[in-house]
Amino acid sequence: MSSSQQNSRIVYLALGALAVAMMSCADPRTEGASIAFQVAPGVTLSAATYWVVAPDGKVTTGNVTVGASATVPVFISGLPATTGYQLIVSGLASDGITGCSASTTFNAPTPSSGVIVKLVCGTPSSPGQALVTATINSCPIIDGFMASPSTAEVGSSMALQVTAHDPDSGPALLTYAWSANGGTLTGSSTAAATFTCTQPGTFNISVAASDGDATCGVAQAFAVTCTEP
């Protein structure tokens, strides 16, 4: 064998050894299997649910795949460009006991790398405790209200109107409740009510909107005037 051939063979052997070393040091790959985050020995988390709460209270939800680490990118599109969104991520591990969650705030549009959260996992600390999952409810929003006319003579009536919406359309259909510190009200449980002046003065009228959640106290008030005929 010539000196040139011997040198070429040494180079080929060296390159082959380097390739084997690089393969052994590369990140592990899975073929035909999904990578799951190992919470504890034998306990994994492969998917979670996310909620996006917009500044106006509208809630968007979806699912996200959890990779091999606790750091999870959530890719969200179609959000109106604004600031002050909140992202909540929650998942239950394979043992049915361990819960993992994370939350953060972000602005839209989101970066191409997604909104990054880091999951924190834990189990109930002692017997008698349990992992509790909750449903997020967005309270109704009153968009506007009016009295037409806003001034009327005693014995005359005013048409009252309220417009409202529920960002998550639940847990029940919107209902309304009108109240006043004088005069008489008809149709007080509808979006369109009637106020009748029974004596002169200025009176406060309020309207509340409810989606069936007793913890949501959404109401607006305004004043109307009744005059002598």
C-alpha positions as CSV (number, residue, x, y, z in Angstrom):
1,M,0.0,0.0,0.0
2,S,1.4,3.4,-0.9
3,S,1.9,6.2,1.6
4,S,-0.9,8.2,-0.1
5,Q,-3.4,5.3,0.1
6,Q,-2.5,4.7,3.8
7,N,-3.1,8.3,4.7
8,S,-6.5,8.3,2.9
9,R,-7.5,5.2,4.8
10,I,-6.6,6.9,8.1
11,V,-8.7,9.9,7.2
12,Y,-11.7,7.7,6.3
13,L,-11.3,5.8,9.6
14,A,-11.1,9.0,11.6
15,L,-14.2,10.5,9.9
16,G,-16.1,7.3,10.5
17,A,-15.2,7.4,14.2
18,L,-16.2,11.0,14.4
19,A,-19.6,10.3,12.9
20,V,-20.3,7.5,15.4
21,A,-19.3,9.8,18.2
22,M,-21.6,12.5,17.0
23,M,-24.5,10.1,16.7
24,S,-24.0,8.8,20.2
25,C,-23.9,12.3,21.6
26,A,-26.9,13.6,19.7
27,D,-30.2,14.3,21.3
28,P,-32.3,11.1,21.7
29,R,-35.0,10.6,19.1
30,T,-38.2,8.7,19.2
31,E,-39.5,6.7,16.2
32,G,-43.3,6.1,16.2
33,A,-43.7,7.2,19.8
34,S,-44.5,10.6,21.4
35,I,-42.3,12.3,23.9
36,A,-43.9,13.1,27.3
37,F,-42.8,15.1,30.2
38,Q,-41.7,12.9,33.1
39,V,-43.2,14.4,36.2
40,A,-41.9,11.6,38.5
41,P,-40.7,8.0,38.0
42,G,-43.4,6.3,36.0
43,V,-45.6,9.4,35.9
44,T,-45.9,11.4,32.7
45,L,-47.8,14.3,31.2
46,S,-48.3,14.4,27.4
47,A,-51.1,16.9,27.0
48,A,-52.7,19.8,28.7
49,T,-55.6,22.3,28.3
50,Y,-55.1,26.0,27.9
51,W,-57.4,29.0,28.4
52,V,-56.8,32.4,27.0
53,V,-58.6,35.2,28.8
54,A,-58.9,38.4,26.7
55,P,-58.9,41.9,28.2
56,D,-62.7,42.1,27.5
57,G,-63.3,38.8,29.4
58,K,-63.7,36.6,26.3
59,V,-62.3,33.1,26.9
60,T,-60.7,30.9,24.2
61,T,-59.7,27.3,25.1
62,G,-57.8,24.5,23.4
63,N,-55.3,21.7,23.9
64,V,-51.5,21.7,23.8
65,T,-49.0,18.9,23.5
66,V,-46.4,18.7,26.3
67,G,-43.0,17.7,25.2
68,A,-40.1,16.3,27.1
69,S,-39.7,19.3,29.5
70,A,-41.8,21.5,31.7
71,T,-41.3,24.4,29.4
72,V,-44.2,24.5,26.9
73,P,-44.8,26.8,24.0
74,V,-48.4,27.5,23.3
75,F,-49.2,28.7,19.7
76,I,-52.3,30.9,19.5
77,S,-53.5,32.7,16.4
78,G,-56.4,34.9,15.4
79,L,-56.4,37.1,18.5
80,P,-57.1,40.8,18.1
81,A,-53.9,42.8,18.5
82,T,-53.9,44.3,22.0
83,T,-52.2,44.0,25.3
84,G,-53.2,42.2,28.6
85,Y,-54.1,38.7,27.6
86,Q,-53.8,36.0,30.2
87,L,-52.8,32.4,29.5
88,I,-53.6,29.5,31.9
89,V,-52.4,26.0,31.2
90,S,-53.4,22.9,33.2
91,G,-53.1,19.2,32.9
92,L,-53.5,16.0,34.9
93,A,-50.6,13.5,34.8
94,S,-50.9,9.8,34.0
95,D,-51.3,8.8,37.7
96,G,-54.6,10.7,37.8
97,I,-53.4,12.6,41.0
98,T,-50.6,14.9,40.0
99,G,-51.6,18.2,38.6
100,C,-49.5,20.5,36.5
101,S,-50.3,24.2,35.8
102,A,-48.8,27.5,34.7
103,S,-50.0,31.0,33.8
104,T,-48.6,34.1,32.2
105,T,-49.7,37.3,30.6
106,F,-48.9,38.2,27.0
107,N,-49.7,40.6,24.1
108,A,-51.0,39.9,20.6
109,P,-49.9,39.3,18.0
110,T,-47.9,36.6,19.6
111,P,-44.3,35.7,18.7
112,S,-43.6,33.0,16.2
113,S,-42.0,30.9,19.0
114,G,-45.4,30.9,20.8
115,V,-46.2,32.0,24.3
116,I,-43.9,30.1,26.7
117,V,-45.0,28.8,30.1
118,K,-43.2,26.6,32.6
119,L,-45.4,24.0,34.2
120,V,-45.2,23.4,38.0
121,C,-46.5,20.0,39.1
122,G,-47.6,18.8,42.5
123,T,-49.8,16.3,44.3
124,P,-52.2,16.6,47.3
125,S,-49.9,16.9,50.4
126,S,-51.9,14.7,52.7
127,P,-55.0,12.3,52.8
128,G,-58.2,14.1,52.7
129,Q,-57.1,16.7,50.1
130,A,-57.9,16.4,46.5
131,L,-56.9,18.0,43.2
132,V,-59.8,20.3,42.1
133,T,-60.4,21.4,38.6
134,A,-62.4,24.5,37.9
135,T,-64.4,26.0,35.1
136,I,-63.7,29.6,34.2
137,N,-66.7,31.8,33.7
138,S,-66.7,35.2,32.1
139,C,-69.2,37.6,33.5
140,P,-71.7,39.5,31.2
141,I,-70.8,42.9,29.9
142,I,-73.4,45.7,29.7
143,D,-72.7,47.5,26.4
144,G,-75.3,50.2,26.7
145,F,-78.6,51.4,28.2
146,M,-81.0,54.2,27.7
147,A,-84.3,55.8,28.6
148,S,-86.4,57.4,25.9
149,P,-87.3,60.1,26.8
150,S,-85.1,60.7,29.8
151,T,-87.6,63.4,31.1
152,A,-91.3,62.9,31.2
153,E,-94.4,64.3,32.9
154,V,-96.2,62.6,35.8
155,G,-98.5,60.0,34.2
156,S,-96.2,59.5,31.2
157,S,-93.9,56.7,30.5
158,M,-90.3,56.1,29.3
159,A,-89.0,53.2,27.2
160,L,-86.0,51.6,28.8
161,Q,-83.5,49.5,26.8
162,V,-80.3,47.6,27.7
163,T,-77.9,45.8,25.5
164,A,-75.4,43.3,26.9
165,H,-73.4,40.2,25.9
166,D,-71.8,37.2,27.5
167,P,-68.2,36.5,26.2
168,D,-68.5,32.7,26.9
169,S,-72.3,32.4,26.4
170,G,-72.8,30.5,29.7
171,P,-73.4,29.0,32.1
172,A,-77.0,30.1,31.2
173,L,-78.7,32.6,28.9
174,L,-78.6,36.2,29.9
175,T,-81.4,37.5,32.1
176,Y,-82.2,41.1,33.2
177,A,-83.5,42.8,36.2
178,W,-84.6,46.5,36.4
179,S,-85.2,48.4,39.6
180,A,-86.0,52.0,40.5
181,N,-86.4,54.1,43.6
182,G,-89.7,55.6,42.5
183,G,-92.4,55.4,39.8
184,T,-93.5,52.0,38.5
185,L,-91.7,49.5,36.3
186,T,-93.3,47.0,33.9
187,G,-91.3,44.3,32.0
188,S,-88.6,44.5,34.6
189,S,-87.2,41.1,33.8
190,T,-86.7,41.8,30.1
191,A,-84.1,43.8,28.1
192,A,-86.8,46.4,27.2
193,A,-88.8,47.7,30.2
194,T,-91.1,50.7,30.8
195,F,-90.9,53.3,33.6
196,T,-93.9,55.4,34.4
197,C,-93.7,58.6,36.3
198,T,-96.0,58.7,39.4
199,Q,-94.7,61.9,41.0
200,P,-92.2,64.7,40.2
201,G,-88.6,64.3,41.0
202,T,-85.3,62.7,39.9
203,F,-85.2,58.9,40.2
204,N,-82.4,56.4,39.9
205,I,-83.0,53.4,37.6
206,S,-80.6,50.4,37.6
207,V,-80.4,47.3,35.4
208,A,-78.5,44.1,36.1
209,A,-77.5,41.4,33.7
210,S,-76.9,37.8,34.8
211,D,-75.6,34.6,33.1
212,G,-76.6,32.5,36.0
213,D,-73.4,32.8,38.0
214,A,-74.2,34.3,41.4
215,T,-70.7,35.6,41.8
216,C,-71.1,38.0,38.8
217,G,-72.5,41.3,40.0
218,V,-73.0,43.3,36.7
219,A,-75.2,46.4,36.9
220,Q,-75.4,49.9,35.7
221,A,-77.5,52.9,37.0
222,F,-78.7,56.2,35.5
223,A,-81.1,59.0,36.5
224,V,-84.4,60.1,34.9
225,T,-86.5,63.1,35.7
226,C,-90.3,63.3,36.2
227,T,-91.9,66.7,36.0
228,E,-95.3,68.2,36.8
229,P,-97.9,68.0,34.0
